[in-house]
Amino acid sequence: MRNVYYGDETPIEDSVIAEINEVYQQTKISFYWQQGDILMLDNMLVAHGRYPYLVKPKIVVTIREMM
Protein backbone atom coordinates (compact mmCIF):
# COMPACT_ATOMS: atom_id res chain seq x y z
CA MET A 1 0.00 0.00 0.00
CA ARG A 2 1.35 3.41 -1.00
CA ASN A 3 0.23 6.89 -0.18
CA VAL A 4 2.14 8.95 -2.73
CA TYR A 5 0.74 12.01 -4.42
CA TYR A 6 1.69 14.88 -6.69
CA GLY A 7 1.78 18.37 -5.15
CA ASP A 8 -1.87 18.88 -6.10
CA GLU A 9 -2.79 15.71 -4.12
CA THR A 10 -3.51 13.68 -7.28
CA PRO A 11 -2.33 10.06 -6.76
CA ILE A 12 0.85 9.19 -8.66
CA GLU A 13 0.08 6.59 -11.34
CA ASP A 14 1.35 3.01 -10.89
CA SER A 15 3.25 3.29 -14.18
CA VAL A 16 5.17 6.31 -12.88
CA ILE A 17 5.95 4.53 -9.60
CA ALA A 18 7.19 1.52 -11.60
CA GLU A 19 9.49 3.76 -13.65
CA ILE A 20 10.86 5.44 -10.51
CA ASN A 21 11.49 2.02 -8.94
CA GLU A 22 13.34 0.89 -12.08
CA VAL A 23 15.60 3.97 -11.95
CA TYR A 24 16.30 3.24 -8.26
CA GLN A 25 17.31 -0.33 -9.16
CA GLN A 26 19.59 0.87 -11.96
CA THR A 27 21.35 3.50 -9.84
CA LYS A 28 21.53 1.90 -6.39
CA ILE A 29 24.79 1.33 -4.58
CA SER A 30 24.98 -1.60 -2.16
CA PHE A 31 27.81 -2.55 0.15
CA TYR A 32 28.51 -4.90 3.02
CA TRP A 33 28.89 -3.26 6.41
CA GLN A 34 31.96 -4.03 8.45
CA GLN A 35 32.42 -3.42 12.15
CA GLY A 36 33.23 0.25 12.75
CA ASP A 37 31.74 1.50 9.46
CA ILE A 38 30.05 4.90 9.51
CA LEU A 39 27.58 6.22 6.95
CA MET A 40 26.91 9.92 6.49
CA LEU A 41 24.42 11.17 3.94
CA ASP A 42 22.37 14.20 3.08
CA ASN A 43 18.66 13.35 3.01
CA MET A 44 18.07 16.24 0.62
CA LEU A 45 20.48 14.80 -1.97
CA VAL A 46 19.92 11.04 -1.87
CA ALA A 47 17.18 8.49 -1.56
CA HIS A 48 18.23 5.80 0.87
CA GLY A 49 17.03 2.52 2.24
CA ARG A 50 18.35 -0.72 3.59
CA TYR A 51 18.02 -4.46 3.42
CA PRO A 52 16.98 -6.35 6.59
CA TYR A 53 19.63 -6.50 9.31
CA LEU A 54 21.45 -9.73 10.10
CA VAL A 55 22.93 -8.15 13.25
CA LYS A 56 21.29 -5.19 14.96
CA PRO A 57 23.46 -2.10 14.35
CA LYS A 58 24.04 0.83 16.67
CA ILE A 59 22.27 3.79 15.07
CA VAL A 60 23.17 7.35 16.02
CA VAL A 61 21.29 10.20 14.36
CA THR A 62 22.11 13.88 14.16
CA ILE A 63 19.77 16.37 12.54
CA ARG A 64 21.26 19.71 11.61
CA GLU A 65 19.10 22.42 10.09
CA MET A 66 15.41 21.77 9.47
CA MET A 67 14.34 22.43 5.89
Secondary structure, DSSP 8 states (H G I E B T S, - for coil): ----B-TTS-B--HHHHHHHHHHHHHH-------TT------TTT--------SS---------S--
